[in-house]
Amino acid sequence: MIMEIRIQSVKFDADEKLLAFVEKKVEKLEKFFDGFMEADVVLSLLPDQLNKECKIKLQVPTDDIIVTRNAKSFEDAVVDCVDVLKGQLVKLKEKKFGR
């Protein structure tokens, strides 16, 4: 099952390198849970222009999981979001299958 990933950049134009990085990181989440279909990623500049924000919304059959992280770079924010989502997906899978 291929996950659909939508990436939106707010108040700036994301380059291909950043988009490829985000897709690569978010696709890895498929390994941790069987069944979610869509991921919405929103990258935005914070008003101070120094920090970047990444918000990832995973649509899983039982619920939506939303994680937002701020960092000095978009890459760091994406990695932080994905790390948190991994943990949440593992918990959700354990709850679903009772392990």
N, C-alpha and C positions, 0 to 999 in steps of 0.2 A: 504494500500500500504506500503510495507516494503522498507525502504531506504537501498540502498547498501552503505556500508561504507568501504573504503579501507584505511588502516593505514600503513604508511611507516616510519621507523625510520632510520635516516641517521647518520652514524658514531658511532652508538651504538646499542645494542640489548635491545629493550623495554621489560620489564617483563609483565607477564600476568595481574598484578594488574593495571599497567598504561594503557594497552590496553583496559581493561574492563572499566576503568574510562572514557577514551576518547569515547568509544562507547556509554556509558550511557549518557554522556553530549550531544554528537552530535545527538543521536536519539531524544532527546527532541525538536530539531528544527522542527521535523515533525508537531508538534502542531501549528506552526506559519504560515505554508504555505502548501496548498494542491497542490501537483504536482511535487515537485522536487524528483529526483530519486537517485542521487548519491552524495556522499561526499568523497573527497580525503583529507586525513589528513597527513601532513608531519611534523614529529617531528625531530628536529635537534639540535645538540650542536653548539653553536657559537664558533668562534675561541678562545675567551678568556676562554672557558670552565666553566665560572661562570654563564653565562646566557643561557637559553634554548629558542628555537624558535618553535612556532606552526604556521603552515600555513594550513588553511582550504579552500578548493575550493568546493563550492556547485554548482552543475549543475542543474539549473532550466530551464524550457522550453524556457523562453525568453532570458536568459542570464546566464553567469557564475558569481558567486559572490566569490571574493577571499579576505580573511582577513589574515593578518599576525601579530602576536604579540610576543613580547619577555618578559620573566619574569625570576625570580630566579629559578622557578620550572616549570616542564612541566604542572603540574595541574593548576597552576595560568595562564599560557599562554593559555591553552585550555579554561578555564573559561572566560578569556578576549575575546577570539575569538568568543565563542558561544554567549556572551552578545552582541557583535557588530552585529553578524549575525542575532540575534533575531530582533533587530531594523530594519535592512535592509529588512528582510523578511516581517515584518509588513508593512513597507512602500511600498514594492512591491505588497503586497496583496491589500492594500488600493488603490494603483494606478490601479491595474488590475480590481478591482470590483467597483472603483469609490466611495469609502466610506470615 
